[in-house]
Amino acid sequence: MFERILRLVDEVPEIDRFLGVDDLLAGINAVAERHGDCASVRRIGTSRLGEALWSLTIEGGPKQAVVFAAVHPNEPVGGQTSLHLARTLAADASLRADLGHTWHIIPCIDPDGTRLNEGWFEPPLTMRRYGRNFYRPAGREQVEWSFPLAYKGVFFDAVIPETVALMRLFDETEPDFMCSLHNAEYGGVYYYVDSTTPELSRALSAIPEHLGLPLQTGENEEPYMREFSPGVYLGLSARQHIDYLESIGVDHSDFDAGESSMSYVRRYGTRYLISEVPYWTNEDSRDMTPLEVSYAVVLRERAKELTEADRVLSGLMSSVRNDLSVSSPYRRALDAFLPGLAKQSRIASAAADGSAAERLAVVAERFHSEELLQSVRMRLGGMLLSTVEGELAIGNGTPAIRAAHAELTGVFEHWADLAEAAVPATAIPIRKLVATQFGAILASVSTPR
């Protein structure tokens, strides 16, 4: 079966741009129209702004599989992966029969947020264009992190409509398999799973290798991740994050989000795959060569730079806060994320004070710190620019807003220059990212666990 999967991976066509919401929906409707014998589209919910949420069902067997994309709307690779998966399954009855699943495929679970990112979907993909047109919701408005949670004094039940739609689908289908499609900015390919076997781990590693992509082997996304094999980790939960903050003495009472899809489907014994693929690659991201400085030094420098970014961005936000007239998605995101800069700085400082940080750092850890800083400045700086430009667009050009816009424009351009110089990177062909996720889905479903 794995050789067949690699052949299918090689058949993924070239892709020159990311698809927006309308193109993704047109794509799944075309699949249903062409393959009406096995495929149909149905509405599963409504977005916060009133847009219908659609799922494509492809009949293929008694087991149920749910695949969904755009849980974070700044991560569009999964939309095209889900569309390619749908086209392949609908056209290949023997593959459907071999896999033995009925598929429920949602190419865009957050259309409202995805539309706010479409300004950078056309090539070329650069950090400057990405940041300038970037949007990521506040944690409590993210589909992936707004499932119900009650743990150690943290209580979350403000479940957004998009998440409600997924919960209903999970409850209806009690899926055997679930896949949430994600992508990162820099580094290599990695996965979260509920469990694995040597055969599955080898398959998940071999697919990106076959496509010439690296696995993520540098610093982990979170310090508490449990590794099964290189690039393959146990799925994350809000409970793990709260436990970690408690363990390093950082207050968790302000945690303002919910649980993950991974945690929700455990009640059904669902196997899951979360695939993370990067837009850009850089050799330093996986270079384990020791540096001449300790990891504690790298962490303290990270804390210092995050504090400075917080000073600049929070200061500009404070200068206009009383003049802002619109509670836009950008403003809500900034209200959630800007206080997090100081918290990230405290986390880095606390980790630097631990005995585990006394060892020598490696190149990949220094790269991760630099990349994190550039990402934070591009993301939050871009959303703050969108916030003040929105006020200017509706005629609210107060002196404070005009002054902040002028200053931030210069700051953002300077940061963009630094990002593109400090973290040089090569954009990965979209075809390879889609092929990696597509192959990982097929491998996960077809490999016994």
C-alpha positions in Angstrom: 0.0 0.0 0.0 2.8 2.4 0.8 4.3 2.2 -2.7 0.8 3.0 -4.0 0.7 6.1 -1.7 4.0 7.3 -3.0 2.7 7.0 -6.6 -0.3 9.0 -5.7 1.8 11.6 -3.9 3.8 12.0 -7.1 0.6 12.7 -9.0 -0.2 15.9 -7.1 -0.1 18.6 -9.7 1.9 21.9 -9.6 0.1 24.6 -7.7 1.0 28.3 -8.2 -1.1 30.0 -5.5 -3.2 29.4 -2.4 -6.9 29.1 -3.0 -9.3 31.5 -1.4 -12.7 30.5 0.2 -14.8 30.9 -3.0 -12.4 28.7 -5.1 -12.3 26.0 -2.4 -16.1 25.8 -2.2 -16.4 25.8 -6.0 -13.9 22.9 -6.0 -15.9 20.6 -3.7 -19.1 21.5 -5.5 -17.5 20.5 -8.7 -16.5 17.2 -7.2 -20.0 16.5 -6.1 -21.5 17.4 -9.5 -19.0 15.2 -11.3 -19.2 12.2 -9.0 -22.8 12.3 -7.9 -22.8 8.5 -7.4 -20.6 8.8 -4.4 -20.2 12.4 -3.4 -22.5 15.1 -2.0 -22.2 18.5 -0.3 -24.2 19.5 2.8 -24.3 22.4 5.1 -23.1 21.7 8.6 -23.3 25.1 10.2 -22.9 28.9 10.0 -19.9 31.1 10.6 -19.9 34.1 13.0 -20.5 36.5 10.1 -23.4 34.4 8.7 -21.6 32.4 6.0 -22.7 28.8 5.4 -20.2 26.0 6.4 -20.0 23.1 3.9 -18.8 19.6 4.1 -18.3 17.1 1.2 -19.2 13.5 2.0 -17.7 10.8 -0.1 -19.1 7.3 0.5 -16.5 4.6 0.8 -17.1 2.3 3.6 -18.5 1.8 7.1 -15.8 3.6 9.0 -16.0 7.4 9.3 -13.2 9.9 8.6 -13.4 13.7 9.2 -10.8 16.0 7.5 -10.9 19.7 7.9 -8.8 22.8 7.0 -8.5 26.5 8.0 -8.8 25.8 11.7 -6.3 28.6 11.8 -7.2 30.9 8.8 -3.6 32.0 8.2 -2.8 28.3 7.3 -4.3 27.8 3.8 -2.2 24.7 2.7 -4.8 22.4 4.1 -7.6 23.8 2.0 -5.9 22.6 -1.1 -4.9 19.3 0.5 -8.5 18.6 1.3 -9.6 19.5 -2.2 -7.0 17.2 -3.8 -8.0 14.4 -1.4 -11.6 14.8 -2.4 -10.9 14.7 -6.1 -8.7 11.7 -5.7 -11.1 9.7 -3.6 -14.1 10.5 -5.7 -12.4 9.4 -8.9 -10.9 6.2 -7.5 -13.4 3.6 -6.3 -10.7 1.0 -5.7 -8.9 3.4 -3.3 -12.1 4.2 -1.5 -12.8 0.5 -1.1 -9.3 -0.3 0.1 -9.4 2.5 2.7 -12.9 1.5 3.9 -14.0 4.9 5.1 -16.8 7.3 4.3 -15.1 10.7 4.2 -16.4 14.1 5.5 -14.1 16.8 4.0 -14.4 20.4 5.1 -12.0 22.6 3.0 -12.6 25.8 5.0 -14.1 25.7 8.5 -13.3 29.4 9.1 -14.3 31.3 6.0 -14.5 34.7 7.8 -10.9 34.6 9.0 -9.6 33.0 5.8 -11.0 35.9 3.7 -8.9 38.3 5.8 -5.7 36.5 4.8 -6.4 36.2 1.0 -4.3 39.3 0.3 -1.1 37.2 0.6 -2.3 34.1 -1.2 -1.0 35.2 -4.6 2.7 34.8 -5.2 5.4 35.7 -4.4 5.2 34.6 -0.8 7.5 36.8 1.3 7.5 37.7 5.0 6.7 41.3 4.1 3.5 40.4 2.1 2.5 37.7 4.6 2.8 40.0 7.6 1.2 43.0 5.9 -2.0 41.0 5.0 -2.0 38.7 8.0 -4.8 37.8 10.3 -5.1 35.2 13.1 -8.0 35.2 15.5 -7.7 35.5 19.3 -7.3 32.2 21.0 -11.0 32.1 22.1 -12.0 32.7 18.4 -9.8 30.0 16.9 -11.7 26.8 15.8 -8.8 24.6 17.0 -8.7 26.0 20.5 -12.3 26.8 21.4 -13.6 23.4 22.4 -15.0 23.2 26.0 -12.5 23.2 28.9 -12.7 23.0 32.6 -9.4 22.4 34.3 -7.5 23.8 37.3 -9.6 26.9 37.6 -9.7 27.6 33.9 -13.2 27.4 32.5 -14.2 27.9 28.8 -17.6 27.4 27.3 -17.8 30.3 24.8 -17.7 27.8 21.9 -17.8 29.6 18.6 -20.3 28.5 15.8 -17.6 27.0 13.6 -16.5 24.8 16.5 -20.1 23.9 17.3 -20.4 22.7 13.7 -17.4 20.4 14.1 -18.6 19.1 17.4 -22.0 18.2 15.9 -20.2 16.4 13.0 -18.0 14.5 15.5 -21.0 13.5 17.6 -22.9 12.4 14.6 -20.2 10.3 12.9 -18.1 9.2 16.0 -15.2 9.1 13.6 -12.6 6.3 13.4 -10.1 8.9 12.0 -9.8 12.7 12.2 -7.3 15.0 10.5 -6.9 18.7 11.3 -4.7 20.3 8.6 -2.1 23.0 9.7 1.0 24.7 8.5 3.8 26.6 10.1 6.1 29.4 8.8 9.7 28.0 9.0 11.4 24.7 9.6 10.5 21.2 8.7 7.5 18.8 8.5 6.1 17.4 11.8 3.0 15.6 13.0 0.8 15.1 16.0 -0.8 11.7 16.5 -2.7 9.9 19.2 -0.5 6.9 18.9 1.9 5.4 16.4 3.6 2.2 15.3 7.1 1.7 13.8 5.5 1.2 10.4 3.4 4.4 10.6 6.3 6.5 11.9 8.5 5.3 9.1 5.7 6.2 6.6 5.2 9.7 8.0 9.0 10.3 7.8 9.4 8.8 4.4 6.8 10.9 2.7 8.5 14.3 3.1 11.8 12.7 2.5 10.5 11.3 -0.8 9.5 14.9 -1.7 12.8 16.4 -0.7 11.5 18.1 2.5 13.1 17.9 5.9 11.5 16.8 9.1 11.4 19.2 12.0 14.3 18.2 14.2 15.2 21.5 15.9 13.5 23.2 18.8 10.0 21.9 19.4 6.9 24.0 19.1 6.3 23.6 22.8 8.9 22.5 25.4 6.6 19.8 26.9 6.0 17.9 23.6 6.4 14.1 23.8 8.3 12.7 20.8 7.4 9.2 19.5 10.0 9.4 16.7 11.8 12.2 14.8 9.0 14.6 13.6 6.2 12.5 15.2 4.7 13.7 18.5 1.8 13.0 20.8 -1.0 15.5 20.3 -1.2 18.7 22.4 -3.9 19.8 24.8 -4.7 22.9 26.8 -4.3 20.8 29.9 -0.7 20.1 29.0 -0.1 23.8 28.5 -1.7 24.7 31.8 0.3 22.0 33.6 3.6 23.3 32.1 2.9 26.9 33.1 2.2 25.7 36.6 5.5 23.7 36.7 7.7 26.7 35.8 5.8 29.0 38.2 4.0 31.1 35.5 0.4 32.1 36.3 -2.1 30.2 34.1 -5.3 31.9 35.4 -5.5 34.2 32.4 -5.6 31.3 29.9 -8.3 32.6 27.6 -9.1 29.7 25.2 -10.5 26.2 25.2 -9.4 22.7 24.3 -8.4 21.2 21.0 -10.2 19.0 18.5 -7.7 16.2 19.5 -9.0 16.3 23.1 -12.6 16.4 22.1 -12.6 13.2 19.9 -10.9 11.1 22.5 -14.4 10.2 23.8 -14.9 8.2 20.6 -11.5 6.5 20.6 -10.7 8.4 17.4 -7.3 8.1 15.8 -6.1 11.4 14.7 -3.4 13.1 12.6 -2.4 16.8 12.8 0.0 17.6 10.0 2.3 20.7 10.2 4.1 21.8 7.0 6.2 25.0 6.6 6.0 27.7 4.0 9.7 28.3 4.1 12.7 26.2 4.9 16.1 27.1 6.2 19.1 24.8 6.9 19.6 26.3 10.3 16.2 25.2 11.5 17.5 21.6 11.9 21.2 22.2 12.5 22.1 20.5 15.8 25.7 21.9 15.8 26.5 23.2 19.3 27.1 26.9 19.7 29.6 28.6 22.1 26.8 30.0 24.3 24.4 28.3 26.6 20.8 27.7 25.9 20.1 30.0 28.9 21.8 32.9 27.0 19.6 32.2 23.9 16.5 32.2 26.0 17.4 35.4 27.8 18.1 37.1 24.5 14.7 35.9 23.3 13.0 37.3 26.5 14.8 40.7 26.0 13.7 41.0 22.3 10.1 40.0 23.1 10.0 42.6 25.8 11.2 45.3 23.3 8.6 44.2 20.7 6.0 44.4 23.5 7.2 48.0 24.4 6.8 49.2 20.8 3.5 47.5 19.8 1.7 47.8 23.2 2.8 51.5 23.4 1.4 52.2 19.9 -1.8 50.4 20.8 -2.1 52.4 24.0 -1.7 55.6 22.1 -4.8 55.0 19.9 -6.9 52.8 22.2 -9.2 55.6 23.3 -9.7 56.7 19.7 -10.6 53.3 18.2 -14.2 53.1 17.2 -14.6 49.6 15.7 -14.3 46.3 17.5 -12.7 44.6 14.5 -11.3 41.1 14.4 -7.8 42.6 14.2 -8.4 44.6 17.4 -9.8 41.6 19.3 -6.8 39.6 18.2 -4.4 42.3 19.3 -6.1 42.6 22.7 -5.6 38.9 23.1 -2.0 38.5 21.7 -0.2 41.7 22.9 -0.4 40.8 26.6 1.1 37.4 25.5 4.4 39.0 24.5 5.2 39.8 28.1 4.1 36.3 29.1 6.2 34.7 26.5 9.1 36.8 27.8 8.5 35.5 31.3 8.3 31.9 30.1 11.6 32.2 28.3 13.2 33.8 31.4 11.8 31.1 33.7 13.1 28.4 31.4 16.6 30.1 31.3 16.8 29.9 35.0 16.3 26.2 35.1 19.2 23.8 35.3 18.3 22.2 31.9 19.2 25.5 30.2 22.8 25.4 31.4 23.9 23.2 28.5 25.2 24.6 25.2 22.6 25.8 22.7 22.5 24.4 19.2 22.1 26.3 15.9 18.5 25.2 15.5 17.6 26.7 18.9 19.1 30.1 18.1 17.3 30.0 14.7 14.0 29.2 16.5 14.4 32.3 18.8 15.2 34.5 15.8 12.4 33.2 13.8 9.9 33.6 16.7 10.9 37.2 17.1 10.5 38.0 13.4 7.2 36.1 13.2 5.8 38.0 16.2 6.8 41.4 14.8 5.4 40.7 11.3 2.1 39.2 12.6 1.3 41.6 15.3 2.7 44.6 13.5 0.7 43.8 10.4 -2.5 43.4 12.4 -2.0 46.7 14.2 -1.5 48.4 10.8 -4.7 46.9 9.6 -6.5 48.1 12.7 -5.4 51.8 12.3 -5.9 51.7 8.6 -9.4 50.5 9.1 -10.1 53.5 11.3 -8.6 55.8 8.6 -10.7 54.1 5.9 -14.0 55.0 7.8 -12.9 58.6 8.3 -11.7 58.3 11.9 -8.3 60.0 11.3 -7.7 61.5 14.7 -4.3 63.0 15.4 -3.4 60.0 17.5 -4.4 57.5 14.9 -2.6 59.4 12.1 0.5 59.6 14.2 0.5 56.0 15.2 -0.1 55.0 11.5 2.9 57.0 10.4 5.2 55.6 13.1 4.1 52.0 12.7 4.4 52.1 8.9 8.1 53.0 9.4 8.6 50.4 12.2 6.9 47.6 10.1 9.0 48.3 7.1 12.2 48.2 9.2 11.1 45.0 10.8 10.3 43.5 7.4 13.8 44.4 6.2 15.3 42.7 9.3 13.1 39.6 8.9 14.1 39.0 5.3 17.8 39.6 6.1 18.0 37.9 9.5 16.1 34.8 8.6 16.8 34.1 4.9 14.5 31.3 3.7 13.4 29.5 0.6 9.7 29.2 -0.2 8.7 25.6 -0.6 6.6 24.7 -3.6 2.9 24.4 -2.6 2.6 21.1 -4.5 5.1 19.5 -2.1 3.3 20.8 1.0 -0.1 19.5 -0.3 1.5 16.2 -1.3 3.0 15.7 2.1 -0.3 16.2 3.9 -2.2 14.1 1.4 0.2 11.2 1.7 0.2 11.4 5.5 -3.6 11.1 5.5 -3.6 8.0 3.3 -0.7 6.5 5.4 -2.5 7.1 8.7 -5.8 5.6 7.5 -4.2 2.6 5.9 -1.7 1.7 8.6 -3.0 -0.4 11.5 -2.4 1.1 15.0 
